[in-house]
Amino acid sequence: MTEALQWARYHWQRLIRGAPRDDDSRPYNYSSLLACGCKSSQTPKLAGKHRIVVPHLQPFKDEYEKFSGAYVNNRIRTTKYTLLNFVPRNLFEQFHRKEKKYIDQCWKDVTVGDFIRLSCNEVIPADMVLLFSTDPDGICHIETSGLDGESNLKQRQVVRGYAEQDSEVDPEKFSSRIECESPNNDLSRFRGFLEHSNKERVGLSKENLLLRGCTIRNTEAVVGIVVYAGHETKAMLNNSGPRYKRSKLERRANTDVLWCVMLLVIMCLTGAVGHGIWLSRYEKMHFFNIPEPDGHTISPLLAGFYMFWTMIILLQVLIPISLYVSIEIVKLGQIYFIQSDVDFYNEKTDSTVQCRALNIAEDLGQIQYLFSDKTGTLTENKMVFRRCSVAGFDYCHEENARRLESYQVAVSEDEDFTDTVSSFLSNMAKPRAPSCRTVHNGPLGTKPSNHLAGSSFTLGSGEGASEVPHSRQAAFSSPIETDVIPDTRLLDKFSQITPRLFMPLDETIQNPPLETLYIIDFFIALAICNTVVVSAPNQPPQKIRHPSLRGLPIKSLEEVKSLFQRWSVRRSSSPSLNSGKEPSSGVPNAFVSRLPLFSRMKPASPVEEEVSQVCKSPQCSSSSACCTETEKQHSDAGLLNGKAESLPGQPLACNLCYEAESPDEAALVYAARAYQCTLQSRTPEQVMVDFAALGPLTFQLLHILPFDSVRKRMSVVVRHPLSNQVVVYTKGADSVIMELLSVASPDGASLEKQQLIIREKTQKHLDDYAKQGLRTLCIAKKVMSDTEYAEWLRNHFLAETSIDNREELLLESAMRLENKLTLLGATGIEDRLQEGVPESIEALHKAGIKIWMLTGDKQETAVNIAYACKLLEPDDKLFILNTQSKDACGMLMSTILKELQKKTQALPEQVSLSVDLLQPPVPQDSGLRAGLIITGKTLEFALQESLQKQFLELTSWCQAVVCCRATPLQKSEVVKLVRSHLQVMTLAIGDGANDVSMIQVADIGIGVSGQEGMQAVMASDFAVSQFKHLSKLLLVHGHWCYTRLSNMILYFFYKNVAYVNLLFWYQFFCGFSGTSMTDYWVLIFFNLLFTSAPPVIYGVLEKDVSAETLMQLPELYKSGQKSEAYLPHTFWITLLDAFYQSLVCFFVPYFTYQGSDIDIFAFGNPLNTAALFIILLHLVIESKSLTWIHLLVIIGSILSYFLFAIVFGAMCVTCNPPSNPYWIMQEHMLDPVFYLVCILTMSIALLPRFVYRVLQGSLFPSPILRAKHFDRLTPEERTKALKKWRGAGKMNQVTSKYANQSAGKSGRRPMPGPSAVFAMKSATSCAIEQGNLSLCETALDQGYSETKAFEMAGPSKGKES
Amino acid sequence: MTWSATARGAHQPDNTAFTQQRLPAWQPLLSASIALPLFFCAGLAFIGLGLGLYYSSNGIKELEYDYTGDPGTGNCSVCAAAGQGRALPLPCSCAWYFSLPELFQGPVYLYYELTNFYQNNRRYGVSRDDAQLSGLPSALRHPVNECAPYQRSAAGLPIAPCGAIANSLFNDSFSLWHQRQPGGPYVKVPLDRSGIAWWTDYHVKFRNPPLVNGSLALAFQGTAPPPNWHRPVYELSPDPNNTGFINQDFVVWMRTAALPTFRKLYARIRQGNYSAGLPRGAYRVNITYNYPVRAFGGHKLLIFSSISWMGGKNPFLGIAYLVVGSVCILTGFVMLVVYIRYQDQDDDDEE
């Protein structure tokens, strides 16, 4: 199905909203900005929240006119953003045929057939075919995180035939037509062709299509033609919009509304029958059976039938239509309060909780099962290089660990983290230096050759990032990931690296230090074995392809020299630098190339670098003196720093940015850079690495075997520039790599023996890393001879070109290459737990929520993270389900079940018998804490029909379930299974595209707006920025929302029934004739005005327990899980109370006025008044907290009632026929009996509930009521009471606790904070290291003692400074 | 604008007591100790009120007589029997004799009471035209449809006043005679029949149509009286201030009663020698028996009642207050027990 695109303007219906058309003429007026500000119809309500400042409308207009005049013949305005760079994201250039130039347009105004020109970092406004890119190869990089959550860059290509053009495509001359598919939602497919005027056709594919919502990266400008716009774009078609979910509470309320309907029908039937009977007694009486106009009277039967409908009209208020309106209003209010909670605010991302679903907030208070993703949800998804093991030696990177831990502190203290970083760097004897931005202000920073530095991009500074609003920072480049502090021991070994090592390879040095070679290879592998794209944030990649080689003007070289001379004194004391091979040209090169490293990590001066070199070099005898001297001098070296850093070429390096497919890769590259092995550039042909002592190395890139999930590894084949050999560097999962290592041959060469030792040690280290929850990767290499390589290449080429089963052949080919590897080492990357996750998980556990972790990660990592985040406790009994067949799975499950049953049967007997009486043992609460680990494969079996039940039964015994290696589909199936079979409320939280299905299936889906794009957020009902916010969202807001809304709904039922029944009772005294004793305006307004606001305010503001108490006592959440506030019987009790109150409210005035000369409306007046007070005071009794708003609304309601009654009674003489309450209120207000009746009615009506509440408060307070007492206590009393509460809580569940008690106690103390956790963790791990040091160290480590001494000195120095 | 002044993030929520839900609040914690004094206070107050009400209600005298004319209940049974089965009963008179052993403390109000009369029947109650009754000439000629079938007469003339309520106007009349000495002559007791309707009804709500040539009869020309009426509306009373729509009896009748058993004020006795009440002696009430009630099983009663600050005799309020007050006191004692017992427990808990 193809559809020809008409070249003519395609007028397309704006479904979003009928925006005024004249926006076109005033492109910068406020409303159009608003329209642009909200990207699509999904979030129109946010428009009002955006604060858009529109400075200087007039100057822009002038400017615009000037440009329009100046560029009449110039089709492209290139200077647009110099003036108005505050909204570049929303506006873009578009070609207008008439005006022959690009003008700024709003997204909504883009139509099919428009030409659009976009610059770097702009968001693509519509699906368009790429026609031009400034990239010479016709490539455009786009970031698709908005669509699929992948934050790596993807390449798109200019349509064939257009790539060769060097000038921009000229829309004027574009005469081809495009045919393509009609709009569809398949993101991964696009088919069509472009037909030139000479009937020549060029095929179009997905590679040519830029999708709406993606961002242009690394490409200066692109031009494209729109093929799908607006709602037809693939992104929009993929977005089904927020799903409408009904909350559990509302479903519950709906059934009760049905009951109300039943009640109404019964009441109306009563009326109908009653009227029929009544009328039959007076059939002949024309007093009562008023004849029709034509004189005949209707039969009682018919009159009864009519009466049924009359009664329905009269009593319809019983059906709480207004309830739904009020519920919506209350929900809006609740959402407002959730969104404006400061505790959810995340300063780093300037984001707060985002409620995308407006109607299920109260479900947050009833969650029983929580399904959480791991990566990015529990963890930060910031891969941080933690440790590595090279050639069998473990480098624990103590300093780095310490940096990480105090980074957290710094962030929480809201400080500029550069302070922290620099304090670490000062540990390394590197004093603080100005950041990149100060460089830019430096004396040389304004040099024209340096204009790139002008777009100062301070990677090192968090505030710098926020100051660049329109360009998201490159992926995975937050400082915590990029700044790696090298391990000193490893740096020591680095200092031995000299180019000499490689130059004569095997002749001069008889015994090449194998370890050093390993280290070199290891870091080279880290730097090049990846698919990282190097870029500067505002810079197309091609500009920095050969930065330090080509771009060294002579002038700057001279400056370098002069700098060197200035520091030559110190320099001479550094033997390592002296040993450079070329005296004049090589050294500056090496020098400059090293500089970027430090200026990148933390902009530093050559001074510092030298100092560090000096201090680290073991031969330096006077190191300490040297250090202090430099430090002293450094304070006034600011100017020099500026000079040094503004060297040409260097700012580029400073801005080097690595954009990687996965965060792990980026972390490894950054780690390599920390060891001065900097990945400088990457082109399809070669990779440039700047290696510390070896200078820039250019690797000829022969081949990349990309990562795939079958092989679980990737390889690069390069030609080593020094040895000129073909080398394969492989990086992959430990389990895979270990199997591919070259097997030790029996002849037992020393080399191979050593390799065996390394392998064993590395395996040990790997296990150790995994225990700490680190993600491990193995690095290996293989040297090939040219002939071997040629042979492999031939086969590989065959595989690549074959058409049938190409994938298999390629896999085979890769297998052929990746074997007999030499293990270089392993890395441990930490995916750090988010701040506050263990505390949140613990609180949620205590709140009775079962937490399942569903992750795609491997078992070890998942279990480790589960322990780290307290999902599993150390003394939990762990069951691991990892079977290969369904039968085995079933068997295993039944044995585990049996074991569990046996244990719980045994337990209660052991503990105490008296407790049994108090609390019968429930499997869930029994003493055994168990955790279940299940792998993806086994999960597949467990999810099958026959094993489902067993699986669920098993999981119900376990406090925590961890599913590892789960696919996105499995995740959603698990959620679905639990939700439908156990009939529980489920919540799914995740951050990535792989969690979307799970999020959508769960009752509540929560998206974590993290690193992996917006897809999870788009699918979610609530979006939070961090996992820790979940605890407050559930425990406080969930509880509040649920309690408030359920109480409000109950109150609404009560209110309606209580009021309507007054009318019903009256029917018994008016022959069931449907008379109301109230004027119908009062009847209408009673619900609409007088009693409508208080319940809404109650629903929004009611606060049964304060937030602090709710957070401190997560147990209170259980009341919501059990729906205690709104059970079926609560509804009936409420209804009974309503009946009682209405009876009282009717019969007290009835008996008072019985037999008197009272008339109808005068009888109704005290009824109404008393009912109003009863209904309002009922609310006051039920309210747990009353603010001035409550009082205002209640008093307002009363006043409005009286005001209305008085004014209406005075004004309405003949209005509102046939009768009106003329002057009745006035009469009554002078009548003491009226007041007496009202007071009596109120007292009798409210007495039972009041007494009940009072007795409940004293005799059997619910946990919530008890907790409420805490809010009144002073802080000291409060802590005491809390302790007591917890003690009591424990007493209640003695069955569960003797093993757990100590853990519970310690856990309940306020947590020392995540940093402490990390501190403990790193401390222990390092302690292990210290213990093993003797094993680790060999004779090669001559500088060890000094290093250790330095390590000891380092921290103390840091404290001083 | 507050946001322009601050330098915080664009999405940072306001940190105010309201948005953070930290408004100072009164948090009533209902418990026995707090409710205890409340119950005792309320109980005492209610008992006090109840006693006052009870005694003032007890002080009110009422004298009633059912003159429906059930066989054997007096001479009205003759009239009742005579009127039976007729649509328009013949004029008939009967009398009620009673004697007061002592002074009937005034001011004395004379009521008539109808039972089982559903004035609050919806179709009956809506059958009226307030616009017509307010003297609107257009409404006089064009009564609203709710009045049907008493909207127009058989001749097609608009009925004034239209509707079932007006049609069923109570038309018995009473006169009170006092015999000071036994065997002495009966002296007519002056009945004050003015001011028996609400002041606002009489002066504002009910108006005669504008006079034509100074004549009310001409103003009503072209209308028909309700079918049950013997006289046109402008002849209800010879007093020009009490005839037409502003006839007090009519106005009183038109304020439809709330309950099927109701009283309506007929007259007040406050003139001459009777301003202090009815002195002791024998009395006779002459009753013009017109109104048929037997058809719907109703009764007609005549009531003399004195009045207090709380209106007519009504023991219910006083008794109810007494009962509620006692219940409050009782609950108060229960609370006391609860308080004493559970307070100890709380103290134990504290330790």
Interface residues (C-beta under 8 A of the other chain):
Chain A: K49 H50 R51 R281 Y282 K284 M285 H286 F287 F288 N289 I290 P291 E292 P293 D294 G295 T310 F337 Q339 S340 D341 V342 F344 Y345 E347 D350 S351 T352 F1069 C1070 G1071 S1073 G1074 T1075 M1077 L1101 K1103 A1107 V1148 Y1150 F1151 T1152 Y1153 Q1154 G1155 S1156 D1157 I1158 D1159 I1160 A1162 F1163 G1164 V1180 I1181 S1183 K1184 S1185 L1186 T1187 W1188 I1189 V1213 T1214 P1217 P1218 S1219 N1220 Y1222 W1223 E1227 D1231 P1232 V1233 L1236 V1237 L1240 S1243 I1244 L1247 F1250 V1251 R1253 V1254 L1255 Q1256 G1257 S1258 L1259 L1265 K1268 H1269 D1271 R1272 K1284
Chain B: W3 G9 A10 H11 Q12 P13 D14 N15 T19 Q20 Q21 L23 P24 A25 W26 Q27 P28 L29 L30 S31 A32 S33 I34 A35 A42 F46 L49 L53 Y111 E113 F117 Y118 Q119 N120 N121 R122 R123 Y124 G125 V126 S127 R128 D129 D130 A131 L133 S134 L136 V144 N145 E146 A148 P149 Q151 A164 S168 W198 T200 D201 V204 K205 R255 T256 A257 A258 L259 P260 T261 F262 R263 K264 L265 A295 F296 G297 W309 M310 G311 G312 N314 F316 L317 A320 Y321 V324 V327 C328 T331 M335 V338 Y339 Y342 D349
